[in-house]
Each structure stands twice: as structure tokens, then as C-alpha cells.
Amino acid sequence: MIFVQHNDFSVADEYQKLCTDNQDGAIVTFIGKVRDFNEGLGVHGLSLEHYPGMTEKVLSNLEAQAREHWPLNKVTIIHRVGDLTLGEQIVFIGVTSPHRKAAFAACEFLIDFLKTKAPFWKKELTTQGAKWLDAKASDDESSEQWSEKLTK
């Protein structure tokens, strides 16, 4: 299930939706939040934009890729857009699998590729004004490492 939305989400509700299959021995979730610093600057908020239609397609493709590599049952990806304040939730990724290693790997794979492949644009409201964020080299490196691992 993939959602790109303005509204917040309930981690407890999303977790419960993942818990309905007794063949799953593992549920792994990741929640990303707006923090109060980045690159040495204080942050007051975040504005997220996306490319409607294309964003959902990219996220669906990432889910399909994860399913090709790991035995997954349920996958939920929620990403918020719009103006967010400190401490608000940005992203939820939840995966279930019969096995913990598969669930952990798939969740990490999904967030690493979401950060580099999905068409989201972030503008931070910092102590020195608003600024658009570029992709971080460390995010690109994480994606490259996955590409190397999965092609072996």
C-alpha cells in the first residue's frame, strides 16, 4: 500500500494493519520525522513537494523491487507532503516477512532508495532562511551499496 498525503498518520494504526497475518515472524517499521537541525543550521520546519502520479509510480516500482529480493508479505509506504513543523512525521515504511533479516533489509532498502529515487523536493526553513535541499552524497552511496549487493 502506497500513500502520498498531506495528513499525518498513526503509527499504531499502521502497525496494527501489518499484524494481521500469522505467517509473518517479523514486522519492521521506519518512521522519519522533522528534526531541528541539518548541516549545522537550526531548522524550524520543512516543506515537501512531489510530482503527483510519478511519485506513486516510483514508490510502487521500489516496492516491486523489494519483493523481488526478499520474501515479503505486506509493505506500506506513506510519505507526507506539504508544510511540516518540528517533530512531525514525514515517512512511514512498514514491511512484514516470515523472517527478520528479510524484513530489516527490505525496510532499509526502501528508505535508502526512496531518498534518492522518488521525486520529492524538500525546502527547509532554517535560522538563515528557506533553502532547497539537494540529495546527500551519503544517500547516493547507500543506494549504490544496495545496487552492488543485489547484483552479486
Phi and psi in degrees as a GROMACS rama.xvg file:
@    title "Ramachandran Plot"
@    xaxis  label "Phi"
@    yaxis  label "Psi"
@TYPE xy
-126.855  131.136  ILE-2
-135.299  130.721  PHE-3
-116.55  117.845  VAL-4
-149.818  159.537  GLN-5
-82.457  -36.1103  HIS-6
-72.536  150.631  ASN-7
-68.0015  169.422  ASP-8
-128.695  157.403  PHE-9
-98.9676  116.774  SER-10
-59.8484  -42.5613  VAL-11
-60.9183  -43.8529  ALA-12
-64.949  -43.6548  ASP-13
-65.3928  -38.2965  GLU-14
-62.7746  -44.6213  TYR-15
-60.6012  -36.3982  GLN-16
-64.8094  -29.0026  LYS-17
-80.2024  -15.9599  LEU-18
-89.4796  10.2448  CYS-19
-87.8847  -2.5294  THR-20
-115.444  118.762  ASP-21
-75.4443  -6.5182  ASN-22
-84.0003  -9.40861  GLN-23
-83.0936  123.009  ASP-24
-96.1716  -7.08242  GLY-25
-144.096  138.077  ALA-26
-130.109  123.178  ILE-27
-123.034  133.938  VAL-28
-127.837  153.797  THR-29
-132.983  133.769  PHE-30
-125.597  123.251  ILE-31
-101.279  139.897  GLY-32
-128.045  161.286  LYS-33
-76.1939  121.999  VAL-34
-104.045  169.972  ARG-35
-94.9686  14.0464  ASP-36
-152.635  156.315  PHE-37
-167.222  132.617  ASN-38
49.5662  41.9919  GLU-39
80.1807  1.19916  GLY-40
-110.846  148.446  LEU-41
-73.6005  139.986  GLY-42
-115.326  135.538  VAL-43
-105.185  -19.5768  HIS-44
-179.938  -178.233  GLY-45
-147.133  140.649  LEU-46
-120.737  126.184  SER-47
-116.799  130.676  LEU-48
-120.397  160.403  GLU-49
-147.907  172.568  HIS-50
-102.541  96.8315  TYR-51
-55.7114  141.034  PRO-52
86.5215  -54.5262  GLY-53
-68.3471  -41.0198  MET-54
-59.662  -48.4887  THR-55
-62.7808  -37.9974  GLU-56
-63.6665  -45.1915  LYS-57
-62.3882  -43.6395  VAL-58
-64.2893  -39.1725  LEU-59
-62.3992  -41.4181  SER-60
-64.3178  -38.974  ASN-61
-64.3285  -41.4534  LEU-62
-60.5653  -45.2008  GLU-63
-60.8643  -40.8711  ALA-64
-63.5217  -41.8411  GLN-65
-62.4209  -41.1004  ALA-66
-66.4439  -28.3788  ARG-67
-67.7263  -30.0528  GLU-68
-100.031  -23.262  HIS-69
-135.298  150.522  TRP-70
-78.1962  90.9365  PRO-71
-107.815  146.996  LEU-72
-103.18  -62.9899  ASN-73
-113.329  143.406  LYS-74
-136.93  127.895  VAL-75
-125.767  128.861  THR-76
-127.128  120.991  ILE-77
-123.242  128.057  ILE-78
-131.501  128.445  HIS-79
-88.4057  153.856  ARG-80
-131.964  165.83  VAL-81
103.839  -164.214  GLY-82
-90.8142  127.39  ASP-83
-123.883  147.901  LEU-84
-105.273  171.432  THR-85
-52.6773  136.492  LEU-86
83.6243  -11.0864  GLY-87
-72.2695  152.159  GLU-88
-77.6681  139.287  GLN-89
-107.943  -48.5328  ILE-90
-139.461  144.972  VAL-91
-129.174  129.212  PHE-92
-126.961  127.648  ILE-93
-133.181  132.03  GLY-94
-133.528  147.036  VAL-95
-123.865  150.005  THR-96
-158.235  157.846  SER-97
-63.1469  -21.7343  PRO-98
-126.382  138.697  HIS-99
-65.1194  -42.2618  ARG-100
-61.094  -40.6578  LYS-101
-64.6659  -42.0517  ALA-102
-65.208  -45.2039  ALA-103
-62.2736  -47.9426  PHE-104
-62.6064  -44.8645  ALA-105
-64.2477  -40.7829  ALA-106
-63.5566  -45.034  CYS-107
-64.6718  -43.1344  GLU-108
-56.6473  -47.3124  PHE-109
-62.7818  -44.5861  LEU-110
-70.7644  -37.8344  ILE-111
-62.6641  -43.6021  ASP-112
-78.1496  -31.8116  PHE-113
-57.7435  -42.3289  LEU-114
-66.7486  -23.7663  LYS-115
-110.278  -23.7123  THR-116
-107.102  -30.5376  LYS-117
-77.0379  137.327  ALA-118
-78.9496  75.5104  PRO-119
-113.375  144.702  PHE-120
-124.26  131.755  TRP-121
-112.338  133.561  LYS-122
-121.967  120.916  LYS-123
-92.2841  142.445  GLU-124
-99.3783  105.438  LEU-125
-110.15  176.173  THR-126
-64.2888  -16.3996  THR-127
-114.301  26.4744  GLN-128
101.063  -179.676  GLY-129
-81.7072  142.422  ALA-130
-148.43  137.511  LYS-131
-76.0705  140.783  TRP-132
-97.5338  138.477  LEU-133
-92.6876  161.441  ASP-134
-61.2911  142.096  ALA-135
-85.8571  145.147  LYS-136
-59.6945  -35.8276  ALA-137
-65.3856  -33.2453  SER-138
-67.7851  -42.5775  ASP-139
-62.088  -40.4137  ASP-140
-63.2876  -39.9619  GLU-141
-62.0224  -44.036  SER-142
-63.4681  -41.6705  SER-143
-62.7902  -39.7128  GLU-144
-62.9817  -39.1808  GLN-145
-64.279  -43.0799  TRP-146
-58.8429  -41.1795  SER-147
-66.8279  -44.0079  GLU-148
-62.3235  -41.6991  LYS-149
-82.6219  -12.857  LEU-150
-95.2343  -4.89048  THR-151
